[in-house]
Amino acid sequence: MEELILALVRKNNNLRATRDLLLPKLISGELDVSTLPEPEEALAA
């Protein structure tokens, strides 16, 4: 159980860092995601 918790904490930290890196670029228009395909989960919902 502790290994799972540590793995999830690491993933959460990685996701947080990725968000902090990408969000300003997305908001400023430096990155354009309009041409990317929709994820399968979003289409099924």
mmCIF file as gemmi writes it, N, C-alpha and C atoms, coordinates in Angstrom:
data_model
loop_
_atom_site.group_PDB
_atom_site.id
_atom_site.type_symbol
_atom_site.label_atom_id
_atom_site.label_alt_id
_atom_site.label_comp_id
_atom_site.label_asym_id
_atom_site.label_entity_id
_atom_site.label_seq_id
_atom_site.pdbx_PDB_ins_code
_atom_site.Cartn_x
_atom_site.Cartn_y
_atom_site.Cartn_z
_atom_site.occupancy
_atom_site.B_iso_or_equiv
_atom_site.pdbx_formal_charge
_atom_site.auth_seq_id
_atom_site.auth_asym_id
_atom_site.pdbx_PDB_model_num
ATOM 1 N N . MET Axp A 1 ? 0.829 -1.18 0 1 0 ? 1 A 1
ATOM 2 C CA . MET Axp A 1 ? 0 0 0 1 0 ? 1 A 1
ATOM 3 C C . MET Axp A 1 ? 0.881 1.256 0 1 0 ? 1 A 1
ATOM 4 N N . GLU Axp A 2 ? 1.962 1.229 0.768 1 0 ? 2 A 1
ATOM 5 C CA . GLU Axp A 2 ? 2.856 2.395 0.802 1 0 ? 2 A 1
ATOM 6 C C . GLU Axp A 2 ? 3.496 2.655 -0.551 1 0 ? 2 A 1
ATOM 7 N N . GLU Axp A 3 ? 3.846 1.577 -1.279 1 0 ? 3 A 1
ATOM 8 C CA . GLU Axp A 3 ? 4.435 1.747 -2.611 1 0 ? 3 A 1
ATOM 9 C C . GLU Axp A 3 ? 3.445 2.402 -3.563 1 0 ? 3 A 1
ATOM 10 N N . LEU Axp A 4 ? 2.198 2.008 -3.47 1 0 ? 4 A 1
ATOM 11 C CA . LEU Axp A 4 ? 1.168 2.6 -4.314 1 0 ? 4 A 1
ATOM 12 C C . LEU Axp A 4 ? 0.992 4.082 -3.989 1 0 ? 4 A 1
ATOM 13 N N . ILE Axp A 5 ? 0.98 4.408 -2.716 1 0 ? 5 A 1
ATOM 14 C CA . ILE Axp A 5 ? 0.857 5.806 -2.304 1 0 ? 5 A 1
ATOM 15 C C . ILE Axp A 5 ? 2.022 6.625 -2.843 1 0 ? 5 A 1
ATOM 16 N N . LEU Axp A 6 ? 3.228 6.1 -2.711 1 0 ? 6 A 1
ATOM 17 C CA . LEU Axp A 6 ? 4.409 6.823 -3.206 1 0 ? 6 A 1
ATOM 18 C C . LEU Axp A 6 ? 4.361 6.996 -4.718 1 0 ? 6 A 1
ATOM 19 N N . ALA Axp A 7 ? 3.922 5.962 -5.43 1 0 ? 7 A 1
ATOM 20 C CA . ALA Axp A 7 ? 3.824 6.05 -6.888 1 0 ? 7 A 1
ATOM 21 C C . ALA Axp A 7 ? 2.796 7.107 -7.287 1 0 ? 7 A 1
ATOM 22 N N . LEU Axp A 8 ? 1.673 7.148 -6.588 1 0 ? 8 A 1
ATOM 23 C CA . LEU Axp A 8 ? 0.644 8.128 -6.899 1 0 ? 8 A 1
ATOM 24 C C . LEU Axp A 8 ? 1.081 9.546 -6.553 1 0 ? 8 A 1
ATOM 25 N N . VAL Axp A 9 ? 1.827 9.695 -5.479 1 0 ? 9 A 1
ATOM 26 C CA . VAL Axp A 9 ? 2.361 11.01 -5.113 1 0 ? 9 A 1
ATOM 27 C C . VAL Axp A 9 ? 3.329 11.489 -6.191 1 0 ? 9 A 1
ATOM 28 N N . ARG Axp A 10 ? 4.178 10.586 -6.684 1 0 ? 10 A 1
ATOM 29 C CA . ARG Axp A 10 ? 5.119 10.947 -7.749 1 0 ? 10 A 1
ATOM 30 C C . ARG Axp A 10 ? 4.378 11.348 -9.023 1 0 ? 10 A 1
ATOM 31 N N . LYS Axp A 11 ? 3.36 10.578 -9.38 1 0 ? 11 A 1
ATOM 32 C CA . LYS Axp A 11 ? 2.573 10.909 -10.571 1 0 ? 11 A 1
ATOM 33 C C . LYS Axp A 11 ? 1.879 12.256 -10.406 1 0 ? 11 A 1
ATOM 34 N N . ASN Axp A 12 ? 1.343 12.502 -9.231 1 0 ? 12 A 1
ATOM 35 C CA . ASN Axp A 12 ? 0.672 13.761 -8.964 1 0 ? 12 A 1
ATOM 36 C C . ASN Axp A 12 ? 1.652 14.928 -9.084 1 0 ? 12 A 1
ATOM 37 N N . ASN Axp A 13 ? 2.834 14.774 -8.536 1 0 ? 13 A 1
ATOM 38 C CA . ASN Axp A 13 ? 3.86 15.815 -8.633 1 0 ? 13 A 1
ATOM 39 C C . ASN Axp A 13 ? 4.258 16.059 -10.085 1 0 ? 13 A 1
ATOM 40 N N . ASN Axp A 14 ? 4.375 14.987 -10.85 1 0 ? 14 A 1
ATOM 41 C CA . ASN Axp A 14 ? 4.728 15.094 -12.261 1 0 ? 14 A 1
ATOM 42 C C . ASN Axp A 14 ? 3.627 15.824 -13.029 1 0 ? 14 A 1
ATOM 43 N N . LEU Axp A 15 ? 2.382 15.469 -12.776 1 0 ? 15 A 1
ATOM 44 C CA . LEU Axp A 15 ? 1.266 16.135 -13.436 1 0 ? 15 A 1
ATOM 45 C C . LEU Axp A 15 ? 1.201 17.617 -13.066 1 0 ? 15 A 1
ATOM 46 N N . ARG Axp A 16 ? 1.442 17.922 -11.814 1 0 ? 16 A 1
ATOM 47 C CA . ARG Axp A 16 ? 1.419 19.313 -11.354 1 0 ? 16 A 1
ATOM 48 C C . ARG Axp A 16 ? 2.509 20.119 -12.063 1 0 ? 16 A 1
ATOM 49 N N . ALA Axp A 17 ? 3.709 19.547 -12.161 1 0 ? 17 A 1
ATOM 50 C CA . ALA Axp A 17 ? 4.812 20.243 -12.83 1 0 ? 17 A 1
ATOM 51 C C . ALA Axp A 17 ? 4.517 20.429 -14.314 1 0 ? 17 A 1
ATOM 52 N N . THR Axp A 18 ? 3.932 19.426 -14.943 1 0 ? 18 A 1
ATOM 53 C CA . THR Axp A 18 ? 3.575 19.523 -16.354 1 0 ? 18 A 1
ATOM 54 C C . THR Axp A 18 ? 2.531 20.611 -16.57 1 0 ? 18 A 1
ATOM 55 N N . ARG Axp A 19 ? 1.525 20.642 -15.697 1 0 ? 19 A 1
ATOM 56 C CA . ARG Axp A 19 ? 0.501 21.687 -15.778 1 0 ? 19 A 1
ATOM 57 C C . ARG Axp A 19 ? 1.126 23.066 -15.643 1 0 ? 19 A 1
ATOM 58 N N . ASP Axp A 20 ? 1.994 23.227 -14.664 1 0 ? 20 A 1
ATOM 59 C CA . ASP Axp A 20 ? 2.616 24.528 -14.416 1 0 ? 20 A 1
ATOM 60 C C . ASP Axp A 20 ? 3.488 24.972 -15.588 1 0 ? 20 A 1
ATOM 61 N N . LEU Axp A 21 ? 4.039 24.016 -16.314 1 0 ? 21 A 1
ATOM 62 C CA . LEU Axp A 21 ? 4.862 24.337 -17.478 1 0 ? 21 A 1
ATOM 63 C C . LEU Axp A 21 ? 4.002 24.685 -18.693 1 0 ? 21 A 1
ATOM 64 N N . LEU Axp A 22 ? 2.94 23.907 -18.916 1 0 ? 22 A 1
ATOM 65 C CA . LEU Axp A 22 ? 2.152 24.064 -20.129 1 0 ? 22 A 1
ATOM 66 C C . LEU Axp A 22 ? 1.075 25.138 -20.056 1 0 ? 22 A 1
ATOM 67 N N . LEU Axp A 23 ? 0.459 25.317 -18.911 1 0 ? 23 A 1
ATOM 68 C CA . LEU Axp A 23 ? -0.672 26.235 -18.81 1 0 ? 23 A 1
ATOM 69 C C . LEU Axp A 23 ? -0.354 27.656 -19.275 1 0 ? 23 A 1
ATOM 70 N N . PRO Axp A 24 ? 0.743 28.254 -18.837 1 0 ? 24 A 1
ATOM 71 C CA . PRO Axp A 24 ? 1.045 29.61 -19.327 1 0 ? 24 A 1
ATOM 72 C C . PRO Axp A 24 ? 1.232 29.664 -20.847 1 0 ? 24 A 1
ATOM 73 N N . LYS Axp A 25 ? 1.814 28.619 -21.423 1 0 ? 25 A 1
ATOM 74 C CA . LYS Axp A 25 ? 2.021 28.581 -22.87 1 0 ? 25 A 1
ATOM 75 C C . LYS Axp A 25 ? 0.696 28.426 -23.608 1 0 ? 25 A 1
ATOM 76 N N . LEU Axp A 26 ? -0.216 27.669 -23.04 1 0 ? 26 A 1
ATOM 77 C CA . LEU Axp A 26 ? -1.531 27.513 -23.654 1 0 ? 26 A 1
ATOM 78 C C . LEU Axp A 26 ? -2.322 28.81 -23.588 1 0 ? 26 A 1
ATOM 79 N N . ILE Axp A 27 ? -2.284 29.468 -22.444 1 0 ? 27 A 1
ATOM 80 C CA . ILE Axp A 27 ? -3.037 30.706 -22.268 1 0 ? 27 A 1
ATOM 81 C C . ILE Axp A 27 ? -2.491 31.812 -23.173 1 0 ? 27 A 1
ATOM 82 N N . SER Axp A 28 ? -1.179 31.873 -23.319 1 0 ? 28 A 1
ATOM 83 C CA . SER Axp A 28 ? -0.573 32.932 -24.136 1 0 ? 28 A 1
ATOM 84 C C . SER Axp A 28 ? -0.706 32.647 -25.635 1 0 ? 28 A 1
ATOM 85 N N . GLY Axp A 29 ? -1.08 31.442 -25.996 1 0 ? 29 A 1
ATOM 86 C CA . GLY Axp A 29 ? -1.183 31.08 -27.403 1 0 ? 29 A 1
ATOM 87 C C . GLY Axp A 29 ? 0.115 30.567 -27.983 1 0 ? 29 A 1
ATOM 88 N N . GLU Axp A 30 ? 1.128 30.433 -27.156 1 0 ? 30 A 1
ATOM 89 C CA . GLU Axp A 30 ? 2.416 29.916 -27.631 1 0 ? 30 A 1
ATOM 90 C C . GLU Axp A 30 ? 2.269 28.474 -28.124 1 0 ? 30 A 1
ATOM 91 N N . LEU Axp A 31 ? 1.374 27.718 -27.497 1 0 ? 31 A 1
ATOM 92 C CA . LEU Axp A 31 ? 1.058 26.362 -27.94 1 0 ? 31 A 1
ATOM 93 C C . LEU Axp A 31 ? -0.353 26.352 -28.497 1 0 ? 31 A 1
ATOM 94 N N . ASP Axp A 32 ? -0.528 25.715 -29.659 1 0 ? 32 A 1
ATOM 95 C CA . ASP Axp A 32 ? -1.842 25.61 -30.279 1 0 ? 32 A 1
ATOM 96 C C . ASP Axp A 32 ? -2.273 24.149 -30.267 1 0 ? 32 A 1
ATOM 97 N N . VAL Axp A 33 ? -3.372 23.874 -29.609 1 0 ? 33 A 1
ATOM 98 C CA . VAL Axp A 33 ? -3.861 22.496 -29.519 1 0 ? 33 A 1
ATOM 99 C C . VAL Axp A 33 ? -5.135 22.294 -30.341 1 0 ? 33 A 1
ATOM 100 N N . SER Axp A 34 ? -5.487 23.28 -31.139 1 0 ? 34 A 1
ATOM 101 C CA . SER Axp A 34 ? -6.737 23.194 -31.894 1 0 ? 34 A 1
ATOM 102 C C . SER Axp A 34 ? -6.72 22.085 -32.945 1 0 ? 34 A 1
ATOM 103 N N . THR Axp A 35 ? -5.539 21.659 -33.371 1 0 ? 35 A 1
ATOM 104 C CA . THR Axp A 35 ? -5.46 20.621 -34.402 1 0 ? 35 A 1
ATOM 105 C C . THR Axp A 35 ? -5.321 19.218 -33.82 1 0 ? 35 A 1
ATOM 106 N N . LEU Axp A 36 ? -5.225 19.101 -32.501 1 0 ? 36 A 1
ATOM 107 C CA . LEU Axp A 36 ? -5.086 17.792 -31.881 1 0 ? 36 A 1
ATOM 108 C C . LEU Axp A 36 ? -6.422 17.066 -31.858 1 0 ? 36 A 1
ATOM 109 N N . PRO Axp A 37 ? -6.406 15.739 -32.033 1 0 ? 37 A 1
ATOM 110 C CA . PRO Axp A 37 ? -7.668 14.985 -31.978 1 0 ? 37 A 1
ATOM 111 C C . PRO Axp A 37 ? -8.205 14.938 -30.553 1 0 ? 37 A 1
ATOM 112 N N . GLU Axp A 38 ? -9.515 14.795 -30.449 1 0 ? 38 A 1
ATOM 113 C CA . GLU Axp A 38 ? -10.162 14.661 -29.15 1 0 ? 38 A 1
ATOM 114 C C . GLU Axp A 38 ? -9.799 13.313 -28.531 1 0 ? 38 A 1
ATOM 115 N N . PRO Axp A 39 ? -9.616 13.252 -27.222 1 0 ? 39 A 1
ATOM 116 C CA . PRO Axp A 39 ? -9.39 11.954 -26.579 1 0 ? 39 A 1
ATOM 117 C C . PRO Axp A 39 ? -10.637 11.087 -26.698 1 0 ? 39 A 1
ATOM 118 N N . GLU Axp A 40 ? -10.448 9.791 -26.744 1 0 ? 40 A 1
ATOM 119 C CA . GLU Axp A 40 ? -11.55 8.85 -26.88 1 0 ? 40 A 1
ATOM 120 C C . GLU Axp A 40 ? -12.561 9.001 -25.754 1 0 ? 40 A 1
ATOM 121 N N . GLU Axp A 41 ? -12.098 9.224 -24.514 1 0 ? 41 A 1
ATOM 122 C CA . GLU Axp A 41 ? -12.986 9.341 -23.374 1 0 ? 41 A 1
ATOM 123 C C . GLU Axp A 41 ? -13.917 10.547 -23.512 1 0 ? 41 A 1
ATOM 124 N N . ALA Axp A 42 ? -13.409 11.637 -24.024 1 0 ? 42 A 1
ATOM 125 C CA . ALA Axp A 42 ? -14.227 12.837 -24.184 1 0 ? 42 A 1
ATOM 126 C C . ALA Axp A 42 ? -15.311 12.617 -25.231 1 0 ? 42 A 1
ATOM 127 N N . LEU Axp A 43 ? -15.012 11.854 -26.236 1 0 ? 43 A 1
ATOM 128 C CA . LEU Axp A 43 ? -15.991 11.588 -27.297 1 0 ? 43 A 1
ATOM 129 C C . LEU Axp A 43 ? -17.106 10.654 -26.812 1 0 ? 43 A 1
ATOM 130 N N . ALA Axp A 44 ? -16.763 9.725 -25.913 1 0 ? 44 A 1
ATOM 131 C CA . ALA Axp A 44 ? -17.736 8.762 -25.419 1 0 ? 44 A 1
ATOM 132 C C . ALA Axp A 44 ? -18.67 9.376 -24.387 1 0 ? 44 A 1
ATOM 133 N N . ALA Axp A 45 ? -18.241 10.441 -23.73 1 0 ? 45 A 1
ATOM 134 C CA . ALA Axp A 45 ? -19.056 11.036 -22.659 1 0 ? 45 A 1
ATOM 135 C C . ALA Axp A 45 ? -20.239 11.81 -23.149 1 0 ? 45 A 1
